[in-house]
Amino acid sequence: MTFVSLHEVGPRDGLQNEKRIIPVAEKVALIDLLGRSGLRDIEVGSFVSPKWVPQMAETPQVMARIAPVAGVRYGVLVPNIRGWDGFVAARQPGVVYEVAMFVAASEGFSQANLNCTVAQSIARLEPVVNAAQAAGVALRGYISCVTDCPFDGKVSPEAVAQVAAALRRLAPMPLSLGDTIGAGKPATVAAMLDAVLDVVPAAELAGHFHDTGGQALANIAVALDKGLRAFDSAVGGLGGCPYAPGAPGNVATEAVLEMLHAEGFTTHVDPAVIAAAAKMAKGMR
């Protein structure tokens, strides 16, 4: 059977948008349960300014208390060199980490979220890329607003491909393509993927779909048809982006699992453990 990998983003991209500040113990319990599910990639926090994303302020404490599972890679979002320094201070010996960084495919989102142009945002990542490569830490790039932007409207496939190529010039990192406000539809997702696949192989791409418009699973199906075999999801459908109006709800890990298994794909992820984690996640709201 064909293997599809799931990148669990609930503890970071999911919980960052919750109004209630989630205690460290609850976050750690969720991450540790997810670690027993068979997932191999779990995002656990971010080193962004706590002024802007207070939900992630205690990421160092979360990292310190996780019970790491062999074979699981723990991801953190690092937006700049200051965030890198925070990550270095917080990382634990013997734990395998991945550093994620993000840019937008639209100028409006880049200005609203990062207060700079797309080109400037990519240039700012170079010191983080260099530091991670020197330290032997894996990298992952996120591209936001790959079909629609809450500020600019429709985003051209060519713009997404240009950003993808620019990120890959920094380092040959895998890229996650984010439908940040959940407005993408199979046709627009297909057009975007056709453009990006001209510059990045399918094996280096992941789909990151929000279910705001109820199209996430259909968009995943399109991406599967285009050769993608990696997807981001959030247990319990947690999530959203604090800087993208109308962007609640990453596609639920349990829903993606059910779809993939029904279609004959293998994931090595236990649906029963994910169901328990989804129940825990929903209780955090």
N, C-alpha and C positions, 0 to 999 in steps of 0.2 A: 504493500500500500504506500501511497505517496505521503511523505511527512510534511506537515505544516507546523511551523513554530508560532507560539503565542507569546507576546511580550506584555506582561501584566503591568498596567500603568495606574491601577486603582489607588495604591497608597500615596502616589504623588499627583499625577494629573487628575485623579479622582477626588481625593480629599482636599486638594488645594482650594476648591471652590465651595466647600461647605461653610455655612455661616458659623456653626458652633466650632470652637477650637477643640480639636480632638486630642485628648490626653495621650501622652507618649505611650503609656501602657497599652492603650487600645490599638494604636497604630502598630506597635510591636507584635501584639497578639495576632493581628490580621496578617502581617508579613510572615510571621512564623508559620501560621496555618497554610498560607499560600505556598510556602517553601516545601510543604509536605505533599503538595498536589501533583508533582511531576513537572511543574513549570520550571524553565531553566533561566528565565530572565524576569526579574521583578524590580520595578522602580520603587525606591523607598523614600525619596525626598529631593530637595533642591537647595542650592546655596544662592538663592536670590535674596534681595533685601527684605528683611522681615517687615519693613515699613509698607511694602507693596503686596507681599504675600505672607501675612502673619501666620497662616496655617502651617507654613514650612519652617518657622523659626527654630523649631526644636529638632531639626534634622540631625545635628550631631549627637543628641541624646538618643534618638531612634537608632542611629548607626551603632552606637555603643552597646545597645541592649538586645539587638537582634541575635538570635541563635543561628549562625550561618549553617547552611546545608551544603554539603559537598555537591559540586556540579551545578550549583545555582550562582548566577551572576547578578549582583545587586547594582542597580543603576541609580545615578544621581544627576540632576540637571545642574550644569555649571555654566552660567552665562558669560562670565568674564574672569580675568586673572585673579580678582579679589575672591570670587567664588571658588576658584581653584585652590587658593591658599586655605580657605575654610575646609574644603574637602580633604586636603592633605593633612590638616590638623586633626580631622575627625576619623579618618579611615583606620580600620582595625587590622592588625597583622593576620595574615592567612586568609583574609576574605577577598574574593574575586569581585572587582568592581568594573563598572562601565560608566564613562562620563558622557552625558548627553548635552548637546548644545542646539539652539534653535535660531532660525531666521524665518522671515516671512517671504512669501512670493509676491506680496502686494506692498506698495509704498505706504498706503494708508495705515495698514496694520503695523508696519514697521515703525512708523512715526508715533502711533498711539501706544505701542507696547514697549518700544526700545528708544524712542526719541531720536531716531537717526534714520538715514536712508537704508535701503536694502544693502547697497554696496558697502556702506560704512559698517553695518552690522556684521557682515562677513569678514571685513578687515579686522574688526575688534576680536574676532575669535582666534586669530592666528597665534597669539601668545598662549592661549589655552591648548590649542592643538599641539604646539611645540612642546609644552610642558608635559602633556599627557603622553606624547610619543617618547619623550626622554625617560619618563617614568614607567613605560611599558603598560600603560592603562588603556584599555579599549575605548574607542570613540564611537559615538552614534550621532547622526545629525537629524534634526527635525525640520521640516519645512511646513510652515503654517499657511492656511488659506490657499490650498492648491486648486480649488475650483471657484470659491466665492469668498469675498471679503466683506465684513460688516460695514466697512467705510467706503471701499472702492467699487463694490458690486462684483461683477464677473471678473475672474482672473484668467488671463490667456494661458493656454497650455505652454506656449513658447516662453512665457515669463517663468513658469515653474521649471522648465528644462534648463533655462539659463542659470537659475539659482542652484539647481542640483549640480550642474557642471562646475560652478564656482566653488561650491562646498567640496566637491571631490578633487578640485585642484589643491585645496588646503591639505587634504589627506584622503586616501581611498576608503573612507568610512561608509558603512551602510547608512541608508537614508530612510526615514519614515515620512511618508507623505500624508499630511493632515488636512482632512476636511473639517476645519476648525469650528464652523458654525452649523455643520450638518445639513448644508443646503445642496450638496452634490447629488447628482442623479447618475444612473448608469451611463448615459450618453456623455455627460461632461467628464465623468471619471475616466471613461474609455479614451476620450480625446486627450485628456491630460496624460494618461499613462503612455499613449502612443508617442507623445512628444518626449517624455522623460526617458522612455526605453531606448530612444535614439542616442542617449548620452550615458545611461547607467544600466547595467545588466539587471534583469529581473531578480537574480539571486541576491543582489545588494539592496533591494527595495522592500519596504514594508508598507502596508496600508493602515492608516489611522483614521477611522471613521466615527463620527458622532452620529447619534441616531435621532437628532432633533427633528428631521423631516421623515423619519421612518424608513430611510433608504439604506441604512448601514449594511444590512445583510445582502441586499441586492448589489450594493457597490463592492462588497467583498467577493461576491460571485463573479463580477466583471473582472476584478483584479486576479482572481484565480485563473480565469480564462486567458488572461494576458501573461500568465506565468509566475505571478508573485506567490510566494510560499511562506510569507511571514506577515503577521498582523498584530496590531496593538489592540488591547481590550482592557476593560476595567470591570472587575468583579462587582456584581450587583448593579452595573450600569452607572457607577459613580462618575461624577466628573463634569468637566467644562473648563472654561478658561476665564479667569477674572477680568481679562481685557478684551473679551469678544462677546459683545452683547448678543443674547439669544443662543448661547452655545452650551446649554446643559446636556449632560448625558453622553459619555462615551458608550460605544456599543458594549453590551454586557458579555463578559467572558463566557458565562454559562450558555448564552444564546449562540455565540460563535462556535463553541464546542459542539453543541447539539447539531448545528448545521454541518460542520465539517465531518463529524462522525457519520451523520446520515448520508453524506455524499461519498463516503468510503475513504476519507483521508484519515491518517493517524496523527496523533498529537502527543502521545505519552502522558497526557494529563488526565487525572482521575475526576470524572464529573461529580462524584459524591463529595469529594473534598471541596471542590469549587462551589457546590451547592451550599455547603456549610459556611464557606467563606462569604458567599453572597448574602446569606442570612445575617452574618456578623456585620458585613459592610452596611447593609440597609439599616441595621440598628444604630449606626453611628450618625444617621441623618437627624 
